[in-house]
Amino acid sequence: MNPNEITITWCIDDVVMLAEQKGCAVPTLEQAREVLSLAKQYHDASVGISWDVLEVYVEEVIQNKY
């Protein structure tokens, strides 16, 4: 690890846990990967990726709102 950098990691388990907490269907591996991909690609850098950000993409992907 580079002492001049930090890395925050989100994983598929986080997406599954959040979906379960929100009462959504358990995401497939493909859906969970899509949630992470969308969060990475479209998050606001001034906000970062948080549980709230992941929740938006969980709802979009798993509940097909986009």
CNS distance restraints for C-alpha pairs under 8 A (distance, minus, plus):
assign (resid   1 and name CA) (resid   5 and name CA) 7.78 0.50 0.50
assign (resid   2 and name CA) (resid   6 and name CA) 7.78 0.50 0.50
assign (resid  10 and name CA) (resid  14 and name CA) 6.44 0.50 0.50
assign (resid  10 and name CA) (resid  36 and name CA) 7.54 0.50 0.50
assign (resid  11 and name CA) (resid  15 and name CA) 6.83 0.50 0.50
assign (resid  11 and name CA) (resid  36 and name CA) 7.47 0.50 0.50
assign (resid  12 and name CA) (resid  16 and name CA) 6.25 0.50 0.50
assign (resid  12 and name CA) (resid  29 and name CA) 7.57 0.50 0.50
assign (resid  12 and name CA) (resid  32 and name CA) 5.61 0.50 0.50
assign (resid  12 and name CA) (resid  33 and name CA) 6.68 0.50 0.50
assign (resid  12 and name CA) (resid  36 and name CA) 7.55 0.50 0.50
assign (resid  13 and name CA) (resid  17 and name CA) 6.06 0.50 0.50
assign (resid  14 and name CA) (resid  18 and name CA) 6.11 0.50 0.50
assign (resid  15 and name CA) (resid  19 and name CA) 6.12 0.50 0.50
assign (resid  15 and name CA) (resid  27 and name CA) 7.88 0.50 0.50
assign (resid  15 and name CA) (resid  32 and name CA) 5.96 0.50 0.50
assign (resid  15 and name CA) (resid  35 and name CA) 7.36 0.50 0.50
assign (resid  15 and name CA) (resid  36 and name CA) 7.79 0.50 0.50
assign (resid  15 and name CA) (resid  54 and name CA) 7.28 0.50 0.50
assign (resid  15 and name CA) (resid  58 and name CA) 7.10 0.50 0.50
assign (resid  16 and name CA) (resid  20 and name CA) 6.19 0.50 0.50
assign (resid  16 and name CA) (resid  26 and name CA) 6.11 0.50 0.50
assign (resid  16 and name CA) (resid  27 and name CA) 6.24 0.50 0.50
assign (resid  16 and name CA) (resid  32 and name CA) 7.08 0.50 0.50
assign (resid  17 and name CA) (resid  21 and name CA) 6.20 0.50 0.50
assign (resid  18 and name CA) (resid  22 and name CA) 6.18 0.50 0.50
assign (resid  18 and name CA) (resid  51 and name CA) 7.92 0.50 0.50
assign (resid  18 and name CA) (resid  55 and name CA) 7.00 0.50 0.50
assign (resid  18 and name CA) (resid  58 and name CA) 7.83 0.50 0.50
assign (resid  19 and name CA) (resid  23 and name CA) 6.23 0.50 0.50
assign (resid  19 and name CA) (resid  24 and name CA) 5.00 0.50 0.50
assign (resid  19 and name CA) (resid  25 and name CA) 6.73 0.50 0.50
assign (resid  19 and name CA) (resid  26 and name CA) 6.26 0.50 0.50
assign (resid  19 and name CA) (resid  27 and name CA) 7.27 0.50 0.50
assign (resid  19 and name CA) (resid  55 and name CA) 7.77 0.50 0.50
assign (resid  19 and name CA) (resid  58 and name CA) 6.48 0.50 0.50
assign (resid  20 and name CA) (resid  24 and name CA) 5.73 0.50 0.50
assign (resid  20 and name CA) (resid  25 and name CA) 6.94 0.50 0.50
assign (resid  20 and name CA) (resid  26 and name CA) 6.33 0.50 0.50
assign (resid  24 and name CA) (resid  59 and name CA) 7.84 0.50 0.50
assign (resid  24 and name CA) (resid  62 and name CA) 7.05 0.50 0.50
assign (resid  24 and name CA) (resid  63 and name CA) 7.29 0.50 0.50
assign (resid  25 and name CA) (resid  62 and name CA) 6.96 0.50 0.50
assign (resid  27 and name CA) (resid  31 and name CA) 5.52 0.50 0.50
assign (resid  27 and name CA) (resid  32 and name CA) 5.77 0.50 0.50
assign (resid  27 and name CA) (resid  62 and name CA) 6.34 0.50 0.50
assign (resid  28 and name CA) (resid  32 and name CA) 6.16 0.50 0.50
assign (resid  29 and name CA) (resid  33 and name CA) 6.16 0.50 0.50
assign (resid  30 and name CA) (resid  34 and name CA) 6.17 0.50 0.50
assign (resid  31 and name CA) (resid  35 and name CA) 6.24 0.50 0.50
assign (resid  31 and name CA) (resid  61 and name CA) 6.49 0.50 0.50
assign (resid  31 and name CA) (resid  62 and name CA) 6.79 0.50 0.50
assign (resid  32 and name CA) (resid  36 and name CA) 6.44 0.50 0.50
assign (resid  32 and name CA) (resid  58 and name CA) 7.91 0.50 0.50
assign (resid  33 and name CA) (resid  37 and name CA) 6.06 0.50 0.50
assign (resid  34 and name CA) (resid  38 and name CA) 6.01 0.50 0.50
assign (resid  34 and name CA) (resid  61 and name CA) 7.32 0.50 0.50
assign (resid  35 and name CA) (resid  39 and name CA) 6.14 0.50 0.50
assign (resid  35 and name CA) (resid  54 and name CA) 7.11 0.50 0.50
assign (resid  35 and name CA) (resid  57 and name CA) 5.37 0.50 0.50
assign (resid  35 and name CA) (resid  58 and name CA) 5.95 0.50 0.50
assign (resid  35 and name CA) (resid  61 and name CA) 6.53 0.50 0.50
assign (resid  36 and name CA) (resid  40 and name CA) 6.13 0.50 0.50
assign (resid  36 and name CA) (resid  54 and name CA) 7.61 0.50 0.50
assign (resid  37 and name CA) (resid  41 and name CA) 6.08 0.50 0.50
assign (resid  38 and name CA) (resid  42 and name CA) 5.79 0.50 0.50
assign (resid  38 and name CA) (resid  43 and name CA) 7.75 0.50 0.50
assign (resid  38 and name CA) (resid  57 and name CA) 6.87 0.50 0.50
assign (resid  39 and name CA) (resid  43 and name CA) 5.34 0.50 0.50
assign (resid  39 and name CA) (resid  49 and name CA) 6.77 0.50 0.50
assign (resid  39 and name CA) (resid  53 and name CA) 6.98 0.50 0.50
assign (resid  39 and name CA) (resid  54 and name CA) 6.43 0.50 0.50
assign (resid  39 and name CA) (resid  57 and name CA) 6.74 0.50 0.50
assign (resid  40 and name CA) (resid  49 and name CA) 7.62 0.50 0.50
assign (resid  43 and name CA) (resid  47 and name CA) 7.48 0.50 0.50
assign (resid  43 and name CA) (resid  48 and name CA) 6.24 0.50 0.50
assign (resid  43 and name CA) (resid  49 and name CA) 6.34 0.50 0.50
assign (resid  43 and name CA) (resid  53 and name CA) 7.31 0.50 0.50
assign (resid  44 and name CA) (resid  48 and name CA) 5.85 0.50 0.50
assign (resid  44 and name CA) (resid  49 and name CA) 7.87 0.50 0.50
assign (resid  49 and name CA) (resid  53 and name CA) 5.64 0.50 0.50
assign (resid  49 and name CA) (resid  54 and name CA) 6.92 0.50 0.50
assign (resid  50 and name CA) (resid  54 and name CA) 6.26 0.50 0.50
assign (resid  51 and name CA) (resid  55 and name CA) 6.04 0.50 0.50
assign (resid  52 and name CA) (resid  56 and name CA) 6.59 0.50 0.50
assign (resid  53 and name CA) (resid  57 and name CA) 6.86 0.50 0.50
assign (resid  54 and name CA) (resid  58 and name CA) 6.07 0.50 0.50
assign (resid  55 and name CA) (resid  59 and name CA) 6.14 0.50 0.50
assign (resid  56 and name CA) (resid  60 and name CA) 6.24 0.50 0.50
assign (resid  57 and name CA) (resid  61 and name CA) 5.91 0.50 0.50
assign (resid  58 and name CA) (resid  62 and name CA) 5.58 0.50 0.50
assign (resid  58 and name CA) (resid  63 and name CA) 7.45 0.50 0.50
assign (resid  59 and name CA) (resid  63 and name CA) 5.15 0.50 0.50
assign (resid  59 and name CA) (resid  64 and name CA) 7.13 0.50 0.50
assign (resid  59 and name CA) (resid  65 and name CA) 6.69 0.50 0.50
assign (resid  60 and name CA) (resid  64 and name CA) 5.21 0.50 0.50
assign (resid  60 and name CA) (resid  65 and name CA) 4.41 0.50 0.50
assign (resid  60 and name CA) (resid  66 and name CA) 5.38 0.50 0.50
assign (resid  61 and name CA) (resid  65 and name CA) 6.69 0.50 0.50
assign (resid  61 and name CA) (resid  66 and name CA) 7.08 0.50 0.50
